[in-house]
Amino acid sequence: MEDKNRLHSAKMKKHCILIGFVLVCSMVATQSSMTVQHVVGGDTGWSNVGFNYTRWAASNIFYVGDTLLFNYIPLDHTVLQVEHESFRECNLSTPIKSYMDGKTDVPLKNAGSYYFVCGVGDHCLEGQKIEVQVHQSIEDSLNAPSSLQQDSGVSLSLVRPWQGWCYSFVSKFWLSISISLCLLFYVTS
């Protein structure tokens, strides 16, 4: 009888490890599939010199793995990725990258600040430029004030519907389920 209990206990421990592994993998897969393609300027796109791109950027939240999609008419507009100083001064002479295809998809691979300007005429000086703050995690974004909030005192909700408390709840839910199952298997073995 004792051998039978040990065999049963060993099987339960293996099941517990397997279930825990599957749950961890599903949580990682869920987090990585939550990337978003942000259409810069929304319906307006990257084609309106008078549009407030600063406000648009502040009303969105960006994470590593997301992408920015710039929609514009080639020759009428361009997208230049620039350094902070070039962004501030609308210096178009030394871009990091230059795009002119009309549908530019830029991956946000690292946390930090990204700066983009239009390289046509005086469009940058007239406000066609955007600064994007990219966060590594949800916790980073919840703790960091947006540039709009810093500049104007306006506070905007910067959490995607499925993130923040919801994502935290789901992660904690799966974690508690896996711990409960492990404890249940361990106690019953």
Backbone bond lengths (Angstrom), bond angles and torsions (degrees), N, CA, C in turn:
res aa  C-N    CA-C-N  psi(-1)  N-CA   C-N-CA  omega(-1)  CA-C   N-CA-C  phi
1 M - - - 1.451 - - 1.533 111.06 -
2 E 1.346 116.25 -39.41 1.460 120.35 -179.51 1.530 111.15 -65.21
3 D 1.328 117.63 -38.31 1.472 121.28 177.54 1.518 110.67 -63.62
4 K 1.333 115.23 -38.91 1.456 120.36 179.62 1.540 110.52 -64.09
5 N 1.332 117.08 -40.50 1.467 121.23 178.44 1.528 111.34 -66.02
6 R 1.338 116.44 -40.98 1.475 119.21 177.91 1.517 111.32 -64.51
7 L 1.321 117.49 -40.96 1.464 121.63 178.22 1.530 110.03 -63.04
8 H 1.338 114.97 -43.99 1.472 119.82 178.04 1.535 110.48 -62.73
9 S 1.325 117.41 -42.70 1.462 122.04 179.15 1.519 111.21 -62.93
10 A 1.314 118.07 -42.04 1.466 121.81 179.03 1.523 110.60 -64.08
11 K 1.334 117.30 -40.15 1.466 121.11 178.23 1.530 110.57 -64.43
12 M 1.327 116.10 -42.59 1.463 120.45 -179.63 1.532 110.91 -63.76
13 K 1.307 117.11 -40.62 1.462 120.47 179.06 1.522 110.50 -64.20
14 K 1.321 117.07 -39.92 1.471 120.84 177.05 1.523 110.36 -63.57
15 H 1.327 116.49 -42.85 1.464 120.37 177.74 1.525 111.15 -62.24
16 C 1.311 115.13 -41.48 1.464 120.60 179.83 1.526 110.21 -61.21
17 I 1.313 116.42 -45.87 1.470 120.49 179.39 1.523 110.25 -63.03
18 L 1.330 117.19 -43.66 1.467 121.47 179.96 1.529 110.96 -62.58
19 I 1.331 116.95 -45.83 1.471 120.56 179.72 1.529 110.37 -63.25
20 G 1.325 116.90 -43.87 1.465 120.29 178.02 1.519 111.46 -59.98
21 F 1.334 116.49 -42.95 1.461 121.05 179.00 1.529 111.13 -62.10
22 V 1.332 116.89 -45.14 1.470 121.09 179.62 1.529 110.56 -62.73
23 L 1.326 117.37 -42.24 1.466 120.35 -179.93 1.522 111.92 -65.61
24 V 1.318 117.18 -42.07 1.467 120.34 177.92 1.524 109.74 -63.20
25 C 1.325 117.58 -44.16 1.470 120.75 179.02 1.525 111.13 -61.89
26 S 1.333 117.34 -40.15 1.467 119.17 -179.90 1.521 111.55 -68.23
27 M 1.348 117.63 -35.33 1.467 119.80 176.89 1.524 110.60 -66.09
28 V 1.335 117.45 -41.36 1.463 121.04 179.05 1.515 110.01 -65.35
29 A 1.322 117.18 -43.04 1.469 120.96 179.49 1.519 111.18 -63.87
30 T 1.338 116.89 -39.53 1.462 120.62 178.50 1.516 110.83 -63.55
31 Q 1.329 117.14 -43.77 1.458 119.86 -178.97 1.522 110.73 -65.12
32 S 1.337 118.17 -42.20 1.461 120.22 -176.81 1.518 111.98 -72.05
33 S 1.345 117.81 -23.89 1.460 119.45 -179.69 1.523 111.98 -87.34
34 M 1.318 118.25 3.91 1.451 121.64 -177.35 1.524 112.19 -93.28
35 T 1.315 117.49 22.93 1.455 119.50 179.08 1.522 109.77 -76.03
36 V 1.316 115.31 157.21 1.461 121.19 -174.80 1.523 109.21 -130.40
37 Q 1.326 115.36 142.86 1.455 120.36 170.40 1.537 106.25 -98.80
38 H 1.322 116.20 114.67 1.462 121.92 -179.61 1.518 109.14 -92.95
39 V 1.323 117.28 121.90 1.457 121.35 175.55 1.526 106.66 -84.96
40 V 1.313 116.14 109.43 1.465 121.86 -175.05 1.530 109.95 -60.38
41 G 1.321 115.51 124.53 1.454 121.17 -178.80 1.515 113.88 83.34
42 G 1.342 117.48 2.58 1.466 120.73 -179.35 1.516 111.00 60.52
43 D 1.334 116.83 -134.37 1.469 121.42 -179.39 1.524 112.54 -64.53
44 T 1.321 116.85 -26.89 1.463 121.04 179.58 1.516 111.28 -69.00
45 G 1.326 116.42 -35.09 1.463 121.06 -178.70 1.522 111.25 75.14
46 W 1.313 115.07 -164.83 1.468 123.11 179.72 1.520 107.43 -98.85
47 S 1.335 115.77 58.09 1.459 117.94 -173.62 1.519 114.07 -143.45
48 N 1.316 116.60 14.30 1.450 118.87 -176.53 1.526 109.07 -130.11
49 V 1.315 115.40 110.22 1.463 120.62 -178.27 1.530 111.19 -61.73
50 G 1.311 119.24 -33.29 1.460 122.58 -177.60 1.521 114.49 -84.28
51 F 1.311 118.24 -4.60 1.466 121.84 -177.51 1.531 109.90 -72.22
52 N 1.335 117.15 145.40 1.460 121.63 -179.76 1.538 109.92 -90.32
53 Y 1.324 116.01 87.23 1.460 121.57 -179.24 1.530 112.00 -69.21
54 T 1.309 117.27 -26.75 1.464 120.87 176.63 1.521 109.94 -63.81
55 R 1.302 116.27 -45.82 1.471 120.92 178.80 1.525 110.15 -64.89
56 W 1.336 116.66 -41.55 1.467 119.66 178.97 1.534 110.13 -59.98
57 A 1.325 117.58 -47.25 1.467 121.37 -179.13 1.526 110.90 -62.40
58 A 1.331 116.83 -39.02 1.461 120.88 -178.67 1.528 111.86 -70.63
59 S 1.324 117.13 -22.22 1.465 120.00 -179.63 1.523 111.90 -89.29
60 N 1.316 117.17 2.97 1.460 122.51 177.69 1.518 108.93 -121.45
61 I 1.306 115.24 163.80 1.455 120.08 174.95 1.522 107.32 -127.73
62 F 1.311 115.51 138.67 1.451 121.77 -171.97 1.523 109.70 -122.62
63 Y 1.326 115.33 134.94 1.455 121.58 179.16 1.526 109.72 -122.94
64 V 1.323 114.65 156.89 1.452 120.52 174.03 1.534 107.67 -55.19
65 G 1.322 116.41 131.62 1.464 121.86 -178.50 1.512 112.71 103.27
66 D 1.338 117.93 -21.53 1.460 120.77 175.49 1.525 109.59 -70.20
67 T 1.317 116.13 169.45 1.460 120.65 174.43 1.519 109.85 -131.61
68 L 1.328 115.14 154.93 1.461 122.13 172.40 1.522 107.22 -106.77
69 L 1.323 116.97 129.72 1.455 121.31 176.14 1.528 107.99 -110.78
70 F 1.321 115.93 116.05 1.464 122.51 177.02 1.525 107.61 -98.35
71 N 1.331 117.32 115.78 1.468 122.51 175.25 1.521 108.64 -104.38
72 Y 1.341 116.96 124.64 1.460 120.97 -177.53 1.522 109.60 -160.52
73 I 1.319 115.46 166.80 1.457 121.15 177.13 1.526 108.17 -88.54
74 P 1.346 117.06 119.13 1.472 119.00 179.07 1.528 110.42 -56.46
75 L 1.288 117.07 148.57 1.467 127.16 -175.99 1.529 112.27 77.11
76 D 1.348 118.42 -33.59 1.463 120.48 175.48 1.526 110.76 -78.79
77 H 1.345 116.07 -29.32 1.460 122.33 -178.33 1.521 109.28 -146.83
78 T 1.319 115.67 159.97 1.462 122.81 172.07 1.524 107.48 -138.84
79 V 1.314 115.70 172.86 1.458 121.33 173.64 1.519 106.48 -126.08
80 L 1.325 115.54 121.24 1.452 120.93 175.24 1.523 107.86 -117.13
81 Q 1.322 116.02 126.39 1.457 119.48 171.71 1.517 106.12 -89.69
82 V 1.338 116.39 127.60 1.463 121.31 -173.72 1.524 110.70 -132.73
83 E 1.323 115.04 169.63 1.471 122.15 173.60 1.529 109.06 -77.68
84 H 1.335 116.70 166.51 1.460 122.03 -177.23 1.535 112.67 -57.09
85 E 1.317 117.61 -46.71 1.470 121.03 -178.05 1.531 111.09 -61.98
86 S 1.325 116.79 -43.14 1.471 120.78 177.56 1.521 110.72 -64.41
87 F 1.320 116.41 -35.12 1.465 121.67 177.08 1.525 110.22 -63.39
88 R 1.326 116.24 -49.40 1.473 120.69 -178.57 1.520 112.15 -60.23
89 E 1.333 116.11 -42.07 1.468 121.27 -174.39 1.521 113.59 -95.51
90 C 1.333 117.45 -0.19 1.468 122.22 -174.71 1.533 110.67 54.20
91 N 1.309 115.33 43.59 1.462 122.00 175.86 1.521 107.70 -85.78
92 L 1.320 117.82 112.05 1.452 122.88 -174.54 1.526 113.24 -96.53
93 S 1.329 117.71 2.43 1.470 121.19 -169.99 1.526 114.68 -76.91
94 T 1.334 118.96 -23.11 1.471 119.66 -176.08 1.536 111.65 -133.66
95 P 1.332 116.90 66.36 1.465 117.92 179.82 1.535 111.50 -70.58
96 I 1.305 115.70 150.92 1.467 121.62 172.68 1.524 108.32 -70.40
97 K 1.332 115.50 -46.37 1.467 122.87 177.22 1.513 108.63 -142.43
98 S 1.318 114.93 152.13 1.462 121.29 -179.25 1.528 109.15 -131.08
99 Y 1.333 115.92 132.04 1.463 121.14 -179.02 1.519 109.37 -127.45
100 M 1.341 116.80 141.03 1.464 121.09 -178.98 1.519 112.43 -142.49
101 D 1.321 118.09 19.07 1.470 121.65 -171.64 1.522 115.32 -86.75
102 G 1.327 118.65 -10.89 1.460 121.70 178.88 1.516 114.06 91.86
103 K 1.307 117.14 -18.09 1.470 121.84 178.65 1.519 106.87 -145.38
104 T 1.325 115.67 83.17 1.461 122.07 -172.99 1.519 110.14 -99.50
105 D 1.319 115.64 122.04 1.464 122.58 179.29 1.527 107.77 -108.86
106 V 1.331 116.91 112.69 1.459 121.87 -176.02 1.528 109.42 -110.06
107 P 1.344 117.56 116.40 1.469 119.52 177.05 1.527 111.18 -74.60
108 L 1.301 115.96 139.55 1.468 122.39 177.35 1.528 106.85 -98.52
109 K 1.319 115.88 92.30 1.466 121.81 -170.09 1.522 113.93 -87.77
110 N 1.330 117.31 -21.94 1.463 120.60 -175.61 1.521 110.45 -133.92
111 A 1.320 115.57 152.68 1.460 120.25 173.66 1.523 108.55 -70.46
112 G 1.315 116.14 148.97 1.462 121.13 178.61 1.515 111.17 133.05
113 S 1.322 115.77 -165.19 1.465 121.96 -177.17 1.515 110.79 -98.10
114 Y 1.327 114.89 137.67 1.460 123.27 174.22 1.524 106.47 -120.24
115 Y 1.329 116.27 140.72 1.471 121.09 -177.68 1.520 109.15 -127.34
116 F 1.347 116.06 131.41 1.451 121.72 -179.93 1.523 109.36 -133.97
117 V 1.323 115.83 143.31 1.463 121.82 177.24 1.525 108.61 -138.24
118 C 1.325 115.49 160.28 1.454 120.40 170.63 1.522 106.93 -87.46
119 G 1.326 116.06 134.06 1.457 120.81 -176.58 1.513 114.49 -95.88
120 V 1.316 118.36 10.93 1.459 121.54 -178.48 1.529 109.85 -97.92
121 G 1.331 115.82 129.42 1.462 121.96 175.75 1.514 113.49 48.22
122 D 1.337 115.38 -133.32 1.469 122.17 179.45 1.531 112.18 -99.68
123 H 1.328 117.25 20.18 1.461 119.87 -176.16 1.527 112.26 -56.50
124 C 1.319 117.23 -41.37 1.471 119.81 178.93 1.527 110.03 -62.05
125 L 1.310 116.87 -47.90 1.470 121.13 179.85 1.526 111.50 -61.58
126 E 1.336 116.23 -27.63 1.462 121.20 179.99 1.533 112.07 -88.53
127 G 1.330 117.11 5.07 1.460 120.52 172.81 1.516 117.13 108.65
128 Q 1.329 117.55 1.73 1.461 117.97 179.81 1.527 109.20 -85.78
129 K 1.319 113.38 77.31 1.459 122.03 178.59 1.514 107.46 -154.41
130 I 1.331 114.97 156.40 1.455 118.54 -176.14 1.522 110.53 -148.61
131 E 1.321 114.32 137.90 1.464 122.54 173.63 1.522 106.97 -110.65
132 V 1.327 116.11 130.30 1.456 121.37 -178.66 1.523 108.80 -121.73
133 Q 1.327 115.91 124.97 1.461 121.92 176.07 1.529 108.04 -95.39
134 V 1.328 116.46 117.53 1.457 121.30 -178.23 1.534 109.05 -103.19
135 H 1.319 115.14 128.76 1.462 122.03 -177.50 1.523 110.68 -102.88
136 Q 1.319 115.00 146.83 1.461 121.17 177.82 1.523 110.71 -73.88
137 S 1.338 116.43 -38.13 1.462 120.33 -174.29 1.518 110.46 -145.65
138 I 1.310 114.61 171.80 1.461 121.34 178.19 1.524 110.38 -62.07
139 E 1.328 116.47 -42.43 1.455 120.32 -178.81 1.523 111.08 -60.54
140 D 1.348 117.48 -39.09 1.471 121.01 177.40 1.516 110.74 -59.22
141 S 1.328 116.20 -45.56 1.463 119.98 -175.17 1.513 112.01 -70.27
142 L 1.326 117.73 -32.89 1.459 119.86 -179.27 1.519 112.09 -72.34
143 N 1.315 117.08 -24.75 1.460 121.41 -178.50 1.523 113.55 -93.01
144 A 1.334 118.13 -13.69 1.463 121.02 -175.21 1.525 110.66 -101.27
145 P 1.335 118.56 127.30 1.465 119.97 175.25 1.517 110.13 -71.55
146 S 1.313 116.55 148.05 1.457 120.10 178.03 1.525 109.64 -75.95
147 S 1.336 115.65 160.86 1.464 119.01 178.19 1.524 110.64 -65.64
148 L 1.339 117.86 -31.54 1.460 120.64 177.74 1.529 109.43 -66.19
149 Q 1.313 116.71 -41.93 1.459 120.42 179.47 1.526 109.99 -63.39
150 Q 1.322 117.89 -40.08 1.451 121.41 -179.95 1.523 110.84 -68.36
151 D 1.337 117.13 -41.27 1.467 121.31 -175.49 1.528 113.08 -76.01
152 S 1.343 116.91 -39.18 1.452 117.94 -170.42 1.525 114.28 -120.87
153 G 1.319 117.53 -7.54 1.450 120.18 -177.19 1.512 112.99 81.99
154 V 1.346 118.17 -1.99 1.454 121.46 178.96 1.517 108.38 -77.94
155 S 1.315 116.50 131.24 1.459 120.44 178.67 1.515 109.06 -108.34
156 L 1.326 115.80 127.13 1.456 120.69 -179.74 1.521 109.50 -119.91
157 S 1.322 115.89 150.58 1.461 119.68 175.31 1.521 108.13 -75.90
158 L 1.325 116.00 123.78 1.451 120.10 -175.05 1.518 112.36 -114.49
159 V 1.311 117.96 33.59 1.448 120.03 -177.50 1.517 109.20 -116.87
160 R 1.319 116.78 131.88 1.454 120.61 175.22 1.522 107.92 -65.04
161 P 1.329 117.63 151.63 1.466 119.29 -176.88 1.520 113.93 -54.77
162 W 1.309 119.24 -36.50 1.455 120.94 -176.68 1.525 112.51 -92.22
163 Q 1.304 117.44 4.58 1.451 119.31 -178.62 1.515 110.61 -112.42
164 G 1.306 116.73 -170.19 1.451 120.47 -176.50 1.513 109.64 68.59
165 W 1.340 117.51 -126.41 1.452 120.66 -176.05 1.511 111.60 -62.21
166 C 1.345 116.96 -38.00 1.461 120.73 -177.28 1.528 110.27 -64.56
167 Y 1.319 116.69 -49.69 1.461 120.08 -179.57 1.527 109.81 -63.64
168 S 1.322 116.05 -42.02 1.453 120.56 178.78 1.528 110.10 -61.43
169 F 1.330 116.38 -41.87 1.454 120.84 178.83 1.525 110.55 -62.41
170 V 1.325 117.49 -46.40 1.461 121.39 -179.00 1.521 110.35 -61.57
171 S 1.338 117.05 -46.26 1.466 120.31 178.86 1.514 111.14 -60.64
172 K 1.325 116.55 -46.12 1.458 120.21 -179.85 1.523 110.84 -67.10
173 F 1.328 116.81 -35.05 1.457 121.05 177.89 1.522 110.11 -61.00
174 W 1.333 117.44 -51.59 1.462 120.27 -179.42 1.521 111.18 -64.61
175 L 1.300 117.16 -37.98 1.464 120.16 177.81 1.526 110.47 -63.43
176 S 1.329 116.92 -44.91 1.469 119.74 -179.79 1.527 110.80 -66.96
177 I 1.327 118.47 -36.59 1.464 121.46 176.86 1.526 110.10 -62.50
178 S 1.332 116.53 -46.41 1.471 118.95 -178.35 1.526 111.15 -65.51
179 I 1.320 117.91 -40.94 1.472 120.25 177.93 1.527 110.22 -65.20
180 S 1.327 116.48 -42.65 1.472 120.04 179.60 1.518 111.08 -62.12
181 L 1.326 117.08 -43.89 1.461 120.19 178.86 1.523 111.35 -63.42
182 C 1.305 116.55 -42.48 1.466 119.96 178.51 1.522 110.67 -61.54
183 L 1.323 116.41 -45.18 1.465 120.04 178.89 1.525 111.01 -64.08
184 L 1.324 116.36 -41.55 1.457 120.44 179.45 1.524 110.40 -61.32
185 F 1.314 117.54 -47.49 1.452 120.73 179.61 1.527 110.89 -64.17
186 Y 1.304 116.13 -39.12 1.459 119.95 -177.88 1.527 111.19 -67.99
187 V 1.341 116.14 -43.76 1.463 121.26 -178.07 1.518 111.08 -68.68
188 T 1.334 116.49 -39.59 1.472 119.41 -177.49 1.518 112.66 -79.02
189 S 1.314 118.06 -8.80 1.464 118.79 -179.33 1.510 112.09 -91.12
